[in-house]
Amino acid sequence: MAVKQTAGRDALGAFAPKFAQLNDDVLFGEVWSREDKLSLRDRSLVTVVALMAQGLVDSSFQYHLSTARQNGITRQEIAEVLTHAAFYAGWPKAWAAFRMAKEVWADGADGDGKAQHQRQMVFPIGAPNDAFAQYFTGQSYLHPLSTGQAGVYNVTFEPGCRNHWHIHRADKGGGQVLLCVVGRGWYQQWGSPAQALRPGDTVSIPAGVKHWHGAAADSWFSHLAIEVPGEGCGSEWLEPVDDGDYRRLG
């Protein structure tokens, strides 16, 4: 998918038309669009670090930070990237970069976005879902509501977080039901278009169906996951959701 950019023509189209054309059509339209070589997410990381290393924390840096967030970089990830780069690019440059990054990811901070999300919820967000972290892209949280007749869990995803493709296996019965509680998310079965999820939506997932689910890129999201009773039940975890496919969901 080609990246569309008009900043060059908007700012310099009349003064430097060739520069504007190279910026919009070549840099973004061709180089940034080579997702078969390097994902938009990875290109954002490279660009942010390169600009930080030069001390260029201006409006272009803010634009690329915002783009990095849109391309799926979480607040925790950008903090780790800038911390790592500080040892190579320079400590003062990292301080300047962090000041701007805090603004871009302000509503995604645990003390802001997470707290606001919790205020909209009846159920607790719970603890970080560390036991299954290897099967998620981004941070998720888990709070068990019932483990008796049927397992019922409140699962919360930070913006951009989603689980890997997986299949609920069962010899008989089994599967899962999702009840959407707060925020916006996505659900997708293998071979089918992704389905937007909003509060009140219900998704029935039969055993044996390959699928994934998680938050929209710009929204916290919580759903109740209800384990359908069955025999020989278990989950088979597969590959992560492709970054490019996820970003195209909008």
WOSUL-V913509 format. One record per residue. N is the residue number from 1. RES is the residue in one letter. D_LAST is the distance of its C-alpha to the last C-alpha in Angstrom with 2 decimals. Layout:
n=N res=RES d_last=D_LAST
n=N res=RES d_last=D_LAST
This chain:
n=1 res=M d_last=12.88
n=2 res=A d_last=14.55
n=3 res=V d_last=13.43
n=4 res=K d_last=14.36
n=5 res=Q d_last=16.64
n=6 res=T d_last=19.32
n=7 res=A d_last=20.69
n=8 res=G d_last=23.79
n=9 res=R d_last=24.77
n=10 res=D d_last=24.08
n=11 res=A d_last=26.29
n=12 res=L d_last=28.76
n=13 res=G d_last=28.63
n=14 res=A d_last=32.11
n=15 res=F d_last=33.67
n=16 res=A d_last=32.47
n=17 res=P d_last=30.82
n=18 res=K d_last=31.10
n=19 res=F d_last=29.49
n=20 res=A d_last=26.62
n=21 res=Q d_last=26.24
n=22 res=L d_last=26.38
n=23 res=N d_last=23.80
n=24 res=D d_last=21.20
n=25 res=D d_last=22.07
n=26 res=V d_last=23.52
n=27 res=L d_last=22.15
n=28 res=F d_last=18.48
n=29 res=G d_last=18.70
n=30 res=E d_last=20.77
n=31 res=V d_last=21.06
n=32 res=W d_last=17.54
n=33 res=S d_last=16.41
n=34 res=R d_last=18.85
n=35 res=E d_last=16.50
n=36 res=D d_last=19.36
n=37 res=K d_last=21.47
n=38 res=L d_last=19.37
n=39 res=S d_last=15.75
n=40 res=L d_last=13.66
n=41 res=R d_last=14.10
n=42 res=D d_last=17.82
n=43 res=R d_last=18.12
n=44 res=S d_last=16.83
n=45 res=L d_last=19.50
n=46 res=V d_last=22.14
n=47 res=T d_last=21.56
n=48 res=V d_last=21.65
n=49 res=V d_last=24.82
n=50 res=A d_last=26.41
n=51 res=L d_last=26.05
n=52 res=M d_last=27.29
n=53 res=A d_last=30.21
n=54 res=Q d_last=31.30
n=55 res=G d_last=31.07
n=56 res=L d_last=28.66
n=57 res=V d_last=26.96
n=58 res=D d_last=26.50
n=59 res=S d_last=23.72
n=60 res=S d_last=22.42
n=61 res=F d_last=22.29
n=62 res=Q d_last=20.37
n=63 res=Y d_last=17.82
n=64 res=H d_last=17.51
n=65 res=L d_last=17.39
n=66 res=S d_last=14.44
n=67 res=T d_last=12.74
n=68 res=A d_last=13.90
n=69 res=R d_last=12.35
n=70 res=Q d_last=8.84
n=71 res=N d_last=9.84
n=72 res=G d_last=10.82
n=73 res=I d_last=14.35
n=74 res=T d_last=15.76
n=75 res=R d_last=18.58
n=76 res=Q d_last=21.10
n=77 res=E d_last=20.17
n=78 res=I d_last=20.42
n=79 res=A d_last=23.67
n=80 res=E d_last=25.05
n=81 res=V d_last=24.18
n=82 res=L d_last=25.90
n=83 res=T d_last=28.78
n=84 res=H d_last=29.38
n=85 res=A d_last=29.23
n=86 res=A d_last=31.66
n=87 res=F d_last=34.49
n=88 res=Y d_last=34.12
n=89 res=A d_last=32.90
n=90 res=G d_last=34.91
n=91 res=W d_last=34.91
n=92 res=P d_last=34.96
n=93 res=K d_last=31.92
n=94 res=A d_last=30.03
n=95 res=W d_last=31.16
n=96 res=A d_last=29.83
n=97 res=A d_last=26.46
n=98 res=F d_last=26.22
n=99 res=R d_last=26.96
n=100 res=M d_last=23.91
n=101 res=A d_last=21.63
n=102 res=K d_last=22.82
n=103 res=E d_last=21.65
n=104 res=V d_last=18.11
n=105 res=W d_last=17.75
n=106 res=A d_last=20.14
n=107 res=D d_last=18.21
n=108 res=G d_last=17.32
n=109 res=A d_last=21.03
n=110 res=D d_last=22.87
n=111 res=G d_last=25.23
n=112 res=D d_last=22.65
n=113 res=G d_last=19.34
n=114 res=K d_last=21.10
n=115 res=A d_last=24.09
n=116 res=Q d_last=22.22
n=117 res=H d_last=20.41
n=118 res=Q d_last=23.87
n=119 res=R d_last=25.42
n=120 res=Q d_last=23.30
n=121 res=M d_last=24.37
n=122 res=V d_last=27.60
n=123 res=F d_last=27.46
n=124 res=P d_last=27.70
n=125 res=I d_last=24.81
n=126 res=G d_last=27.41
n=127 res=A d_last=27.94
n=128 res=P d_last=25.74
n=129 res=N d_last=25.28
n=130 res=D d_last=27.31
n=131 res=A d_last=28.93
n=132 res=F d_last=25.74
n=133 res=A d_last=23.99
n=134 res=Q d_last=24.47
n=135 res=Y d_last=22.25
n=136 res=F d_last=19.20
n=137 res=T d_last=16.76
n=138 res=G d_last=16.98
n=139 res=Q d_last=19.30
n=140 res=S d_last=20.03
n=141 res=Y d_last=22.93
n=142 res=L d_last=25.34
n=143 res=H d_last=27.95
n=144 res=P d_last=30.31
n=145 res=L d_last=31.35
n=146 res=S d_last=33.73
n=147 res=T d_last=35.11
n=148 res=G d_last=37.97
n=149 res=Q d_last=37.79
n=150 res=A d_last=34.11
n=151 res=G d_last=31.77
n=152 res=V d_last=29.35
n=153 res=Y d_last=27.02
n=154 res=N d_last=24.58
n=155 res=V d_last=21.72
n=156 res=T d_last=19.49
n=157 res=F d_last=16.48
n=158 res=E d_last=15.70
n=159 res=P d_last=12.17
n=160 res=G d_last=10.62
n=161 res=C d_last=13.66
n=162 res=R d_last=14.06
n=163 res=N d_last=17.26
n=164 res=H d_last=18.38
n=165 res=W d_last=19.02
n=166 res=H d_last=22.23
n=167 res=I d_last=24.85
n=168 res=H d_last=27.12
n=169 res=R d_last=30.54
n=170 res=A d_last=33.57
n=171 res=D d_last=36.99
n=172 res=K d_last=36.96
n=173 res=G d_last=34.54
n=174 res=G d_last=31.79
n=175 res=G d_last=28.04
n=176 res=Q d_last=25.78
n=177 res=V d_last=24.52
n=178 res=L d_last=21.53
n=179 res=L d_last=21.94
n=180 res=C d_last=18.97
n=181 res=V d_last=20.45
n=182 res=V d_last=18.33
n=183 res=G d_last=14.75
n=184 res=R d_last=11.48
n=185 res=G d_last=10.78
n=186 res=W d_last=10.39
n=187 res=Y d_last=13.41
n=188 res=Q d_last=14.15
n=189 res=Q d_last=17.61
n=190 res=W d_last=18.71
n=191 res=G d_last=18.78
n=192 res=S d_last=16.66
n=193 res=P d_last=13.11
n=194 res=A d_last=10.97
n=195 res=Q d_last=11.88
n=196 res=A d_last=10.23
n=197 res=L d_last=12.92
n=198 res=R d_last=14.58
n=199 res=P d_last=18.11
n=200 res=G d_last=20.76
n=201 res=D d_last=18.95
n=202 res=T d_last=21.04
n=203 res=V d_last=20.40
n=204 res=S d_last=23.54
n=205 res=I d_last=23.47
n=206 res=P d_last=26.76
n=207 res=A d_last=28.46
n=208 res=G d_last=27.90
n=209 res=V d_last=24.26
n=210 res=K d_last=21.95
n=211 res=H d_last=18.63
n=212 res=W d_last=16.30
n=213 res=H d_last=14.65
n=214 res=G d_last=13.22
n=215 res=A d_last=11.24
n=216 res=A d_last=7.69
n=217 res=A d_last=7.29
n=218 res=D d_last=8.91
n=219 res=S d_last=11.23
n=220 res=W d_last=14.40
n=221 res=F d_last=14.98
n=222 res=S d_last=18.36
n=223 res=H d_last=19.80
n=224 res=L d_last=23.36
n=225 res=A d_last=24.02
n=226 res=I d_last=27.24
n=227 res=E d_last=29.19
n=228 res=V d_last=30.98
n=229 res=P d_last=34.60
n=230 res=G d_last=35.91
n=231 res=E d_last=38.13
n=232 res=G d_last=37.31
n=233 res=C d_last=33.78
n=234 res=G d_last=31.64
n=235 res=S d_last=28.21
n=236 res=E d_last=27.60
n=237 res=W d_last=24.92
n=238 res=L d_last=23.45
n=239 res=E d_last=21.13
n=240 res=P d_last=17.98
n=241 res=V d_last=14.57
n=242 res=D d_last=13.95
n=243 res=D d_last=11.96
n=244 res=G d_last=10.76
n=245 res=D d_last=9.80
n=246 res=Y d_last=7.85
n=247 res=R d_last=5.94
n=248 res=R d_last=5.34
n=249 res=L d_last=3.79
n=250 res=G d_last=0.00
